[in-house]
């Protein structure tokens, strides 16, 4: 731990940013002396006392910025002071030095215009301008090594039981958003990094308020959100805020759409997650963003693994497959596409999608999977990587995450609104079998090559009969999309998958578990 018991002070310890700062400092081993207005107020202290390491290394002190000298005893003996407290109520307007245009890039050389803020009666920004000027003047006069952190609108999960001012809803034309965890980490990194100096802007994204509301609606469609702007003027143009200096602190900003725990809380709540789960930000479209994650790992469940200090033992390249013509119902879910009408066919790992057929049907997602697998095998051969690829069919089963996966979304639509069903076969596999196959292939020394994963092949009409048997009140389509004879079924070999120890979950069980999961998460009313 980098802190090694070093004493540091955090002012306003029960605040939004300060709570995370205290949490991260304790996790790094520091001894934290935090100030609060009332040490006997459980609303201000319980969340802090409950943090890991608080019992041994957190000390709370009563202090008030409006009382001269009340911080002297707290600061005494500390190697660093993180001053986050502020006694002023926030105005609902955002200060600007001048009107900004899309070509402007705001950085650490920009300062709020005091005269402009005073003319708009933006007293909170004025107080911040005066406070920063006083801090720099005091630091210069007393030889203090000062770093100032300048976050935008701070959002993200709350540790304290009360709303912070910044976490409440208030409107700007454009929002300068940053996650509270990035702000807290930036404070610590600026303290630990010897070369850190001066001012640091902290803004991950600049979005118009209308864009922010669209993101909220996408993830939470049921709450009422405003649809009308406060005026009829054109939207204020966006501009950029430089991230370069912040990145020098090692801050890899949490993306706007992930700043709440919606995407991760289900992972963090898993057994063993607190001790052995580490989450990283990474994007397949950003070169090198996986390097730090892969480094030191013995296995990776995805693609490509040549970078890092240790070679990955096995890499899982997950791509789905389907054996049929068309199947446009699946909305881009990747399947092994080859034209056939022979019920005696048994599809196995020697089958590959037909590129020409997929191009003729404009199955671009499927084509991307073809190219990805080809590239993975080529890359593995060139770099001596032990590669195994897993090829599931149409994946259903209970959801752990709070959002619908594409395949389960299609499943839900088919039993909750579709008017007709396709003349097609479904190649079902349970998500738990898919996950176990990945782990089994990693742990089994003899595992190699490709593995098909399909528990059951049924015509869509048979699948709907199973649904109706267990949920007779559900509205399910009764009519096929065409009047042609039903497409004949065929089989997908389970032999190689069984070598991984997979004993496929019966389709009836998967269907019921999927529907119950949809009900529990509010995606289906039965």
ROTILO-747818 format. One record per residue (C-alpha): x, y, z. Coordinates in steps of 0.5 Angstrom, whole numbers, padded with zeros to 4 digits, always signed. Layout:
N
XYZ...
//
This chain:
526
+0000+0000+0000+0003+0007-0002+0000+0010+0004+0004+0006+0009+0001+0010+0015+0003+0017+0013-0002+0022+0016-0006+0026+0012-0012+0031+0013-0018+0031+0009-0023+0037+0011-0030+0037+0010-0030+0029+0010-0037+0028+0010-0038+0031+0003-0039+0028-0003-0032+0028-0006-0029+0028+0001-0032+0021+0002-0029+0018-0004-0023+0021-0002-0023+0018+0005-0024+0011+0002-0019+0011-0003-0014+0014+0002-0015+0009+0007-0015+0003+0002-0008+0006+0000-0006+0005+0007-0006+0012+0010-0008+0015+0017-0013+0020+0015-0015+0026+0020-0022+0028+0017-0026+0034+0019-0034+0034+0020-0038+0040+0023-0041+0035+0028-0037+0029+0030-0044+0026+0034-0048+0027+0028-0049+0020+0025-0051+0022+0018-0045+0025+0018-0040+0020+0020-0043+0013+0020-0041+0012+0012-0034+0014+0014-0034+0010+0020-0036+0004+0016-0030+0004+0011-0025-0001+0010-0019+0001+0015-0023+0006+0018-0023+0003+0025-0015+0003+0025-0013+0009+0021-0019+0014+0021-0020+0020+0026-0025+0025+0026-0025+0032+0028-0030+0037+0029-0028+0044+0025-0032+0049+0022-0029+0054+0016-0032+0060+0019-0029+0059+0026-0021+0061+0026-0016+0056+0028-0021+0050+0029-0017+0046+0024-0010+0048+0027-0010+0041+0031-0012+0037+0025-0007+0039+0021-0001+0039+0026+0003+0033+0024+0000+0032+0017+0004+0030+0011-0001+0033+0006-0008+0037+0007-0014+0035+0002-0018+0041+0003-0025+0040+0000-0029+0044+0005-0034+0050+0003-0039+0054+0007-0042+0057+0001-0049+0055-0003-0048+0053-0010-0051+0058-0015-0055+0055-0021-0051+0058-0026-0044+0056-0029-0039+0062-0030-0035+0063-0036-0030+0068-0038-0033+0069-0044-0038+0066-0049-0035+0059-0052-0035+0056-0059-0034+0049-0061-0027+0051-0063-0025+0053-0056-0021+0048-0052-0021+0050-0044-0015+0048-0041-0011+0050-0034-0009+0057-0037-0017+0059-0037-0019+0063-0031-0026+0065-0029-0028+0072-0030-0029+0076-0023-0033+0082-0026-0037+0077-0031-0039+0073-0025-0040+0079-0020-0045+0082-0026-0049+0076-0026-0049+0075-0018-0046+0069-0019-0043+0069-0011-0041+0062-0011-0036+0062-0017-0034+0069-0014-0032+0066-0007-0028+0060-0011-0024+0065-0015-0022+0069-0009-0021+0063-0005-0016+0060-0010-0013+0067-0011-0012+0067-0003-0009+0060-0003-0004+0061-0009-0002+0068-0005-0001+0064+0001+0003+0058-0001+0008+0063-0005+0009+0067+0002+0010+0061+0006+0013+0056+0001+0008+0051+0001+0007+0046-0005+0000+0047-0007-0004+0044-0013-0011+0045-0014-0016+0041-0017-0022+0044-0022-0027+0039-0023-0033+0040-0027-0040+0038-0025-0039+0032-0021-0043+0026-0021-0043+0018-0019-0045+0014-0014-0046+0017-0007-0042+0014+0000-0045+0019+0004-0053+0018+0006-0055+0025+0004-0055+0029-0003-0049+0033-0004-0050+0040-0007-0047+0038-0014-0051+0031-0014-0058+0035-0014-0061+0036-0021-0059+0043-0023-0059+0046-0031-0053+0049-0035-0053+0049-0042-0047+0045-0043-0045+0040-0037-0038+0039-0036-0038+0032-0033-0034+0028-0029-0034+0022-0024-0033+0023-0017-0028+0017-0016-0024+0020-0022-0024+0027-0018-0022+0023-0011-0016+0019-0015-0014+0026-0018-0013+0029-0011-0009+0023-0009-0005+0022-0015-0003+0030-0015-0001+0029-0007+0004+0022-0009+0007+0025-0016+0013+0029-0014+0012+0033-0021+0005+0035-0020+0004+0042-0020-0001+0048-0021-0008+0047-0023-0011+0041-0026-0018+0041-0030-0022+0035-0029-0028+0034-0034-0029+0027-0038-0035+0030-0042-0038+0036-0045-0045+0035-0047-0051+0039-0048-0057+0038-0042-0061+0035-0048-0056+0030-0049-0055+0028-0042-0063+0027-0041-0062+0022-0047-0057+0018-0044-0061+0018-0038-0068+0016-0042-0064+0010-0045-0062+0007-0039-0068+0009-0034-0074+0009-0039-0079+0010-0034-0078+0016-0030-0081+0022-0032-0075+0027-0035-0077+0034-0038-0078+0034-0046-0078+0042-0047-0072+0047-0047-0073+0053-0042-0072+0057-0048-0073+0057-0056-0066+0059-0057-0061+0055-0061-0057+0050-0057-0051+0053-0054-0045+0050-0058-0041+0045-0055-0033+0046-0054-0028+0041-0051-0024+0041-0044-0017+0039-0045-0015+0032-0041-0008+0032-0042-0005+0035-0036-0010+0030-0032-0008+0024-0036-0001+0026-0033-0004+0024-0026-0006+0017-0029-0013+0019-0029-0017+0015-0034-0023+0018-0034-0029+0014-0033-0034+0014-0039-0040+0018-0038-0045+0013-0039-0041+0008-0034-0041+0014-0028-0046+0010-0024-0046+0003-0022-0051+0001-0027-0046-0003-0031-0042-0006-0025-0046-0006-0019-0048-0013-0021-0041-0015-0021-0039-0012-0015-0044-0016-0011-0042-0023-0013-0039-0027-0008-0032-0026-0008-0032-0020-0012-0030-0015-0006-0023-0019-0005-0022-0022-0012-0025-0017-0017-0022-0012-0021-0025-0007-0026-0022-0004-0031-0024+0001-0037-0022-0001-0044-0025+0000-0051-0024-0005-0057-0023+0001-0061-0018+0004-0057-0011+0001-0059-0007-0001-0053-0013+0000-0048-0013-0007-0046-0005-0008-0044-0005-0006-0037-0011-0011-0036-0008-0017-0039-0001-0016-0036+0001-0022-0031-0006-0026-0033-0005-0033-0034-0011-0033-0039-0016-0028-0042-0023-0029-0044-0023-0025-0051-0018-0024-0056-0011-0022-0057-0006-0023-0052+0001-0022-0054+0002-0016-0050+0004-0016-0042+0009-0019-0038+0007-0026-0039+0004-0030-0044-0003-0032-0044-0004-0040-0043-0011-0039-0047-0015-0034-0050-0023-0035-0051-0026-0032-0058-0033-0032-0057-0037-0032-0063-0044-0035-0064-0046-0039-0070-0052-0041-0074-0054-0046-0079-0059-0044-0084-0061-0039-0089-0064-0032-0087-0065-0031-0080-0066-0024-0080-0071-0024-0074-0064-0025-0070-0063-0017-0071-0055-0018-0072-0054-0024-0067-0048-0028-0070-0049-0035-0073-0046-0040-0077-0050-0038-0084-0050-0043-0089-0055-0045-0094-0058-0052-0092-0065-0056-0092-0062-0063-0090-0065-0066-0084-0060-0071-0083-0054-0066-0083-0050-0066-0076-0047-0059-0076-0040-0059-0072-0034-0056-0071-0031-0057-0078-0037-0052-0081-0035-0045-0082-0040-0039-0084-0040-0038-0092-0038-0031-0093-0041-0030-0100-0048-0033-0097-0047-0028-0092-0045-0022-0096-0051-0024-0101-0056-0023-0095-0052-0017-0092-0051-0020-0086-0045-0015-0084-0045-0017-0076-0044-0024-0078-0039-0022-0083-0035-0019-0078-0035-0025-0073-0032-0029-0079-0026-0024-0080-0025-0023-0073-0024-0031-0072-0020-0031-0078-0016-0026-0075-0015-0029-0068-0013-0036-0071-0008-0032-0075-0005-0028-0069-0005-0034-0065-0001-0038-0070+0004-0032-0071+0005-0030-0063+0005-0038-0061-0002-0037-0057-0006-0042-0054-0012-0041-0057-0019-0044-0056-0026-0041-0059-0033-0042-0056-0039-0042-0061-0045-0041-0058-0052-0041-0061-0058-0037-0059-0056-0035-0052-0062-0035-0047-0062-0036-0039-0063-0031-0033-0059-0024-0033-0054-0022-0028-0054-0015-0031-0059-0010-0030-0060-0009-0038-0062-0013-0044-0057-0017-0048-0059-0017-0055-0061-0024-0055-0065-0024-0049-0068-0018-0052-0070-0021-0058-0073-0027-0054-0077-0022-0050-0080-0019-0056-0082-0026-0059-0086-0027-0052-0089-0020-0051-0091-0016-0057-0089-0020-0063-0095-0021-0068-0092-0027-0072-0087-0032-0071-0081-0034-0077-0081-0040-0081-0074-0042-0078-0070-0046-0073-0067-0044-0066-0061-0046-0064-0061-0045-0056-0056-0045-0051-0056-0043-0044-0052-0037-0042-0049-0041-0036-0047-0047-0040-0043-0042-0045-0040-0039-0039-0038-0046-0036-0035-0048-0043-0031-0042-0043-0028-0044-0036-0028-0051-0037-0024-0050-0044-0019-0045-0040-0018-0051-0034-0017-0057-0039-0010-0058-0041-0013-0062-0047-0018-0057-0050-0016-0054-0057-0019-0051-0063-0027-0049-0064-0033-0051-0059-0040-0051-0062-0045-0050-0056-0052-0051-0058-0056-0055-0053-0063-0056-0057-0065-0054-0064-0072-0053-0065-0077-0050-0070-0080-0043-0067-0087-0046-0067-0084-0051-0062-0081-0046-0058-0087-0042-0057-0091-0048-0055-0086-0049-0049-0087-0042-0047-0095-0043-0047-0094-0049-0043-0091-0046-0037-0094-0039-0038-0101-0040-0041-0103-0033-0040-0097-0030-0044-0099-0027-0051-0095-0030-0056-0096-0030-0064-0100-0036-0067-0099-0035-0074-0092-0036-0078-0089-0030-0082-0090-0034-0089-0095-0040-0091-0089-0045-0093-0088-0051-0090-0084-0051-0084-0076-0051-0085-0074-0058-0083-0069-0059-0077-0062-0061-0076-0057-0063-0071-0051-0060-0068-0046-0064-0065-0045-0064-0057-0039-0069-0057-0034-0064-0057-0037-0059-0052-0039-0065-0047-0031-0066-0047-0031-0060-0043-0036-0063-0038-0042-0059-0041-0048-0063-0039-0053-0058-0043-0059-0055-0039-0065-0057-0041-0069-0052-0046-0075-0052-0041-0071-0050-0035-0067-0044-0039-0074-0042-0042-0077-0041-0035-0071-0038-0032-0070-0033-0037-0078-0031-0036-0077-0031-0029-0071-0027-0030-0075-0022-0034-0080-0021-0029-0076-0020-0023-0072-0014-0027-0078-0011-0029-0078-0013-0037-0084-0017-0037-0091-0017-0034-0094-0024-0033
//
